[in-house]
């Protein structure tokens, strides 16, 4: 099979099959010498000439505390090389840059002619030089006004979607908000070819900073669309009794069409600090972050440390994303903070932090084991909202991994007294088509598994008034739900709140 590539102007035919090695630019690869500058130079040369990069076989590259980034714009093979990323001496001031960033050579386009945008709009009515990933914001409107220990004043209304060169919006990434005021709209070009980065064993020597919300980057950023990450391993050592959290060893942002496969990644130790409510709070620390991205898949990936260890924070977090997929993944957590539109988890296992999400569209969990406190937790700090449908198919639920526990399929809470910046919804429809609940170690006076948590224990009669009404599920369809305890399910302990839910069961 022939592959055709378009390189930058001035490339010579003799260079077409050349591979750039880090050693050519001065990398010692001895695990002691700081090779960061040599690595940066090697990628810069490869980017200029359109050449592949390959790590030297058996090399160990030490990367020190410099606040720099190696930009990757060509296929890169790290092979069996090892990289030591030493964050032990990285100051808070120098924490913000990734060691590598995979970026496009194409330039983004500011769209200024579009003044308004409507939910589910089909076209922008503009032409672009390339198919693009669009990020739009309205700074005059606040969404995701968080409550709880990390309460805040919300974030600017933001949306992401894919468009073709004629401005047609991909129906798989629909606009989810109305925009009467557009502060900014940027079209990030989607490269037509896939850039592949494979191999490499990375070890981060953890930072020793004060335990505050000063997130460290220092990983592999991905800001180019159509990227494959294959066979990367990331381990962590040197975590002590204090440290700042991490914002993802793999950090995907501002792009579409990213595949992360055959990777081994690590959860970070959980540290505490004083939150915005002036109370102690555990800080989220991530090895994978997906922010403002679409069509991102994790396939055949595993977590190196114990997915049931409560001292380790959940490995994955996301914001403002669409069409996320876990396929044959073993991670401690799936978490969609500030909204995901459409997500799928299949053929997977999730550990102690389970599934946490808010968002819209269809959320499918299929052929998956969940070991969390609940099967799905709709995050109450963002209103426990899912505007759409949840489908659970051929799954197993082991509450708290077998520790004595209640069994709740869909957990969450909403008092109807907090303004989150949007109307909140429980999933309109829930379908359970094959679910085994291992509730053999239940709490005292166990009534059986609950489809829904109480959500609002105070809402027990018609006298309760919601300032911000919470839309309750309309329909639940159940087939093939089995329990180890032999006890039948109940809809919820809060019978009044769920009194109008239509439950249909097929034997």
Helices and strands as residue ranges (DSSP letters): G 13-15, E 19-21, G 22-25, E 30-34, H 36-49, E 52-54, E 60-63, E 70-72, E 76-86, G 92-94, E 100-102, E 109-110, E 132-143, E 155-163, G 171-173, E 184-189, E 195-205, E 220-222, E 227-230, E 233-237, E 247-261, E 264-265, E 272-274, E 280-282, E 286-303, E 316-335, E 340-346, E 349-357, E 359-366, E 369-370, E 374-378, G 380-382, E 386-397, G 399-402, E 408-411, E 424-425, E 429-437, E 450-452, E 470-471, E 475-483, E 502-506
